[in-house]
Amino acid sequence: MDDLPDPVKDIAEVVGGSTGSHRWELITAIFGWGAVFFLLAGRGKTNQERSPIVTIWDRFKLGFTHKGNRGEPLPVTSDAPPDSEKSSGTCPRCGTHSSFEYLNSLPLTFDGGRLHHRDGTSTPTYSDRATVMICRHCHQGVLVLEEAWVGDNPAREQPKGGGVITWRGFHWWPNPGAVLHDAVPVHIRTAFNEAVQAVSANCPRAGVVMARRTLEAITADKGEDKGPLHQRLRALADKNLLVPTLADWAKEVRIIGNAGAHYDPMDEVSIEDARQLLGFMKDLMNYLYVMPAELTQRRHRTP
């Protein structure tokens, strides 16, 4: 028992008594070998093959990566539609940020492997699946097509080996759209809705191009419909319609939108870039259209 790790010995001495006793040896054996089996149970296996305890622990660590004011683990927040890795997000049906209840999953794309069970039977393994989740706000179902990931890469691109397996969404039904205030002009809402649908279909380049088009529509609606987009944005800033922070973000939309529209192998657009730009566009429309409209409504209600 001398070759067991010191932490195991320390725990065993507290629970089991003095070193050298039979009780101490029994408990160190249980702790030592139990830890080994626990750590090795999920090594190099998919979620379909891993020990349920290891899988639950991995999902707990992945789902709770932020800390609160007291150091407590808090779930990751996201404005993207939900999937099995992130059980909260924007509902494709009602457009509300909500939590979701996992209902069931069915395999879609089989990868050629098989999972053998103790009773002698086996089942095929898979890399894509369809998952149904229930929005806790509108109480309606959402269908998510998900693919297996190993770490930060899709499992189909990974060589065989170890790593934590997660399931990440790449398509949703109903198609997520944009739920915008009526104060936003219809043609601007239409352009932005196309951007949201493109990003939801995992097409970030198409999404940022439509985000840029939305920005062009906004500048035209505000009286700047001549010249290149960067000149229009400068004119809006000079009119104090765009505060410096919003003007800087608008430049980002223009630059990344250009990157999405023109091929450059060194200038890729990630899905995170696209989602961040869509978030800014919503803030911009809120600043230019929604806040003034709500202020006007409030003043009209005030006696």
N, C-alpha and C positions, 0 to 999 in steps of 0.2 A: 504493500500500500504506500510505500515511501515515494513512489514515482507519480502519485496523484498530484494535481495542481494545488498550490497553497490555499486558494479560496475554497476549494472543496474540503480540504482538511479543517479549515476554520469553521465552516458551517457544520461539519460533522462533529467537531469537538463540542460546539455549543449544544447541538441536539443530542448527541450520542454519548457524551461523557469523556472520560480520560483516554489519552492515546494509549494504544496497546490492548485495550479491552476488546472482547469479541463483539460487543455491541458497536464499538467504534469502527471496527473493521467492516461489519455488515453495512453500516450506514454509509461509510466512505465508498464502498463498492456500489451501492445503489445510486448515490449521487454521481459518482464518477462515470459509470457506464451509462446511466440515464442521460447525462449531459452529452456523451458521445453519440448515442443513438438519436437524440433529439436534433443535434446539429447535422448529422449525416443523413437524416431521414429525407430531407428535401434537396440534397446536393445533386445538381445536374439533372433535375427532373422537372417536368412541366407541372402545372397546377392540377392536372388530371391524375398525376402519379404521386404527388407529394403527400406527406403526412398531413391530416387535417389540422393538427395543432400548429405545425410549421406554417402552413398556408394562412391560417387565421392570424398568426403573429406577423407574418410579412404584410398582409393586408392592413393590419393595424398600424404598422410603422409607415407604410406608404400613404395611407389616408390621413394621418395626423402628423404633419410635418411642421406646423406652426405652433408657437408657444404663446400662451396668454400672459396676463399681468402677473399671475402667480406661478408661472412656469409650467402650467398644465398643457397637455397636448390638445391642439384644436384642429378641426378639419380644414383642408384646403378649400378656399372659395374660388369659384370660377363662374364667368358669365357664359361659358360655352355650354352646349347641350350636355346632358349627363351620360355617363357610361359606367361600367362596373368598377372602374378605378376611382371615379369621382361621382359619388352618388348625389351630388347637388349641382345645380346649374339652372340655365334658362330653359323652361319647358317649351318644346316646339309647338305645343297646342295653344297654351294660354299666354305665353310670353312672359310669365312670371318667374322670378328667381325662386326656386323651391328645392326641397329635398325630395328624393325618390325612393320608392320601395322596390327592391329587386323581386321579380315574379318568377321568371324561368328563362332557360337558355336551351337552344337546340343547335347542333353542329351544322355547318354549311360546307366548308372546304376541308376534306380529309387529306392528311399529309403522308399517308402510306404506312404509318406506324400502328402498333397495336399495344394496348394495355392489358396485361395478363393479371387475372385475379386469382385469389387463393383457392377458389372452388373449381379451378381448371378452365373457366370461361375467359374470353378476351373480348375487348371492344376496340374499335378503331379510334385513333387519336386524330385531332383536327387542329387547324390553325385559324379558322374563321368560324364565327358563330353568330346567331341571331338571339338577342336578349330583349325581353319585355320588362319595362319598368313602369311603375304607376306614380304619376305626379301627385304629391300630397296636397297640392293647392286645388287643381281642377278635378282630381280623382279620375283622370283619363289615362289610357295606356299610351306608351311611347315605344316604338320599335327601334332598336339600335343594332346595326351591323358592326361587329367588333372583330379585331384581329389580335392574336397573341403577340406580346412584346417580351423580349428578354432584355432587362435593363432599359437602355435608351434606344433600342433598335427593334424593328419587327423581327419576330422569330424566324420568318421565312428567309431573312437575310443573314441570320446568325449560323455559324457552324455549330455542330452538336457540342453541348457543354453545359456548365452550370450557370446559374443566374436566377433571379426572381422573375417569375412569369406574371404579367398583368394583362388585362383585356382592355383595349382602348377602342373607342368608337371611331368609325370613319364615314358612316352614313346614318341618317336618322329619318324616320317617318312618323308623323307628317314632316315634310320638309320645313325646317325652321325658317321663319321669316322675321321681319322687323315689325314690332308693334310700336308705332310712333304716334305722337300727339297730333290731333287734327290741325294744330297751328302750323305744322310743317306742310309746305305746299305739296300737292299730290305728285307732281313730276319728280320732286326731290325724294319723296318717300319711295316711289317706284324704283328709282336708281339705287337707293340704299338697300332696298329689299333684295335686289338682284345681287348686290355685294354680299349680303348676309347668306343668301342661299348658296352662292359659290363657295364661300368659306366653309359652310356646313357640309358641303359635298367634298371637302378636302381638296379644294382648288384654290390655293392661296393667291396665285398670280392673277387669276381671273377676278378674285375678290378685291385685290388692291387696285386693279384697273377700274373696277366699278366704283370703288371708294373715291378714286381720283375724279371720275365722271360726276359723282355726287357733289364733290367739292366745286367742280366747274359750274354745275347747276346752281349751287348756292351763291357763287360770285355773280352769276348772271342775274339771279333773283334780287340781289342787292345792288344792282345797277352797274356792275362791271362785267360787260359782255364782249369787250374788245381786247385784242392782244393776247400774248401768252399768259398762262395761268400764274406764273410767278409775278408778273406785272399786276395782274388783277388782285392778288393777295396783298401786294405792297400798297395798292390803292385803298383797299379796305382797312389796312392798318393805319394809313395816313388819315382816314376818316374816323379813326377810333372805334370802328365796328369790331375790330379784332384787337384784344389786349395782347401784349407781347408774347405771353405764354401760348395763347391760342394761335397767334401768327406763326410761332416757331413750329408748333405741331402741324399746322396746315402745310408748312414747307415739307415736313416729313411725309405727309400723305402724297404730295406732288412728286417727291423724289422716289419714294418706294413704288408709287403708281407707275412712274416711268420705267423703273426696273422691271416691273411685271409685264409691261407692254413690249419691251425690247429684249431680245435674247442676249444674254451675257453669262457665260458659265461661271464667272467669278462673282456674280451679283445675284445670288438666289434669294427668293422670298420664302420665308418659313411660315408655317401656319400660325406660329405665335406672333410674328410680325403682323400678319393680316388681322388677327383678332384684336391686337392692341390698337391698330389703326381704326378698326370699326368702333371700338370703345371710345376713341377720341372723337370720331365723327358724331356719335350720339351725344357726347358732351357739347360739341360745337353747335349742333342743332338745338339742343336744350338752351344754350346761351343765347343764340340768335333768334329763336322762334318761341320756344315754350315758356321761358321765364318772362319775356315781355307780355305774352298773351295771358298768363296767369296773373301777372300784376295788374293788367287792365281789368280782368274779371273781378279781382279783389276790390279795386277802386270803385267799380260800378256797384258792388254789393254794399259798400260802406255808405251809411246814411249821411 
